[in-house]
Amino acid sequence: MNGLAILIPVAIGLGLLGLAAFFWALRHDQFDDPDGAAARILIDDEEEGR
């Protein structure tokens, strides 16, 4: 039982740390796709119309 008293707060703390890191990454534009725009230039638009 004493182990759970330590492990549960540690697990919650690590979960909150991961959530904070995710929101930090969102705020600092870490999920932008600059290579996607460069790759879209190579797609032939004529094939899409057929």
Beta strands, then each sheet from edge to edge (+ up, - down):
end
